[in-house]
């Protein structure tokens, strides 16, 4: 159904793809954090990532599907290779690298969602981005405080 595709602009498609891949990666890494982290704060943060990003992923998928696009169901290949690396780390080394990566990931996510909430073409995606943004900003704040404790 080519008509469905026309509903979404290139920018919106980019947003959906990136947000979906990032969200999947956060869930997978969050699960790893619960297994491999040594710091209880890091484990807790990992759990929060699984909960919040699973919820956002489902919501995004619902909106995208309605708009005629099926978002990716797994992280990008770069994210998958990052996950391989993280699956081999444990203890403090895991805590430190995971915290740093979460800061970077959420800086990117916040700017992606900010941009979509201001200049997205689809009203539904704009609303979703605006609504999800405070959660991502909260994640970023949490990640920064984890990261600064690790130094």
C-alpha positions in Angstrom: 0.0 0.0 0.0 2.0 2.9 -1.3 -0.7 5.4 -0.2 0.2 4.7 3.4 3.8 5.7 2.9 2.8 9.1 1.6 1.4 9.9 5.0 4.8 10.3 6.5 7.4 12.8 5.4 11.1 11.8 5.1 11.8 13.6 8.4 9.1 11.8 10.2 10.2 8.4 8.9 13.7 9.2 10.0 12.4 10.1 13.5 10.4 6.9 13.7 13.3 4.7 12.6 15.9 6.4 14.9 13.6 6.6 17.9 12.5 2.9 17.5 16.1 1.6 17.1 17.3 3.7 20.0 14.4 2.7 22.2 15.1 -1.0 21.5 18.7 -0.5 22.3 17.9 1.2 25.6 15.7 -1.8 26.6 18.3 -4.4 25.7 21.1 -2.4 27.4 18.9 -1.9 30.4 18.5 -5.7 30.7 22.2 -6.1 30.5 22.7 -3.4 33.2 20.5 -5.5 35.6 22.7 -8.5 35.0 26.2 -7.0 34.7 26.3 -3.8 36.8 27.8 -3.9 40.2 26.3 -0.6 41.5 22.6 -0.9 42.7 22.0 2.6 41.3 23.1 1.5 37.9 20.9 -1.6 38.1 18.0 0.5 39.1 18.6 2.9 36.2 18.7 -0.1 33.9 15.3 -1.2 35.2 13.9 2.2 34.6 15.3 2.2 31.0 13.5 -1.1 30.4 10.2 0.1 31.8 10.1 3.6 30.2 11.5 2.7 26.8 9.3 -0.4 26.5 6.3 1.8 27.1 7.5 4.5 24.6 8.4 1.8 22.0 4.9 0.4 22.1 3.4 3.8 21.8 5.6 4.8 18.9 4.9 1.5 17.2 1.1 2.1 17.5 1.3 5.6 16.1 3.7 4.6 13.3 1.5 1.6 12.3 -1.5 3.8 12.2 0.4 6.2 9.9 1.3 3.3 7.6 4.9 2.6 8.6 6.3 -0.3 10.5 9.2 0.7 12.7 12.3 -1.4 13.1 12.0 -4.2 15.7 15.6 -4.3 16.7 18.5 -1.9 17.3 20.7 -0.7 14.5 23.8 -2.8 13.6 26.1 -0.3 15.3 23.9 -0.5 18.5 24.1 -4.3 18.2 27.8 -4.3 18.2 27.8 -1.9 21.2 25.6 -4.4 23.0 28.0 -7.2 22.2 30.8 -5.1 23.8 28.7 -4.4 26.9 27.7 -8.0 27.3 31.3 -8.8 28.0 31.8 -6.0 30.6 31.0 -6.5 34.3 31.3 -4.7 37.6 32.7 -1.2 37.8 33.9 -1.2 34.2 30.4 -1.9 33.1 28.9 0.7 35.4 31.3 3.4 34.1 31.0 2.7 30.4 27.2 2.2 30.6 26.7 5.5 32.5 28.8 7.4 29.9 27.0 5.8 27.1 23.6 6.6 28.6 24.6 10.3 28.8 25.6 10.3 25.1 22.5 8.3 24.1 20.1 10.5 25.9 21.7 13.8 24.7 21.1 12.5 21.2 17.5 11.3 22.1 16.6 14.7 23.7 17.7 16.6 20.6 16.0 14.2 18.3 12.7 14.4 20.2 13.0 18.2 20.7 13.4 18.6 16.9 10.4 16.4 16.2 8.2 18.0 18.7 8.9 21.4 17.1 9.1 20.6 13.5 7.7 17.2 12.9 5.2 17.0 10.0 2.8 14.5 11.6 0.7 15.9 14.4 0.6 12.5 16.2 4.4 12.1 16.1 4.9 15.7 17.3 2.6 15.1 20.2 4.3 11.8 21.0 7.7 13.5 20.9 6.6 16.4 23.1 5.0 14.0 25.6 8.1 11.7 25.7 10.6 14.5 26.0 10.3 15.2 29.7 11.0 11.5 30.4 14.1 11.5 28.2 15.3 14.7 29.9 14.8 13.0 33.3 16.8 10.0 32.0 19.6 12.3 30.9 19.7 14.0 34.3 19.9 10.5 36.0 22.5 9.3 33.6 24.7 12.4 34.2 24.5 11.9 38.0 25.4 8.2 37.6 28.3 9.2 35.3 29.7 11.8 37.6 29.6 9.4 40.6 31.7 7.0 38.5 34.6 9.3 37.9 
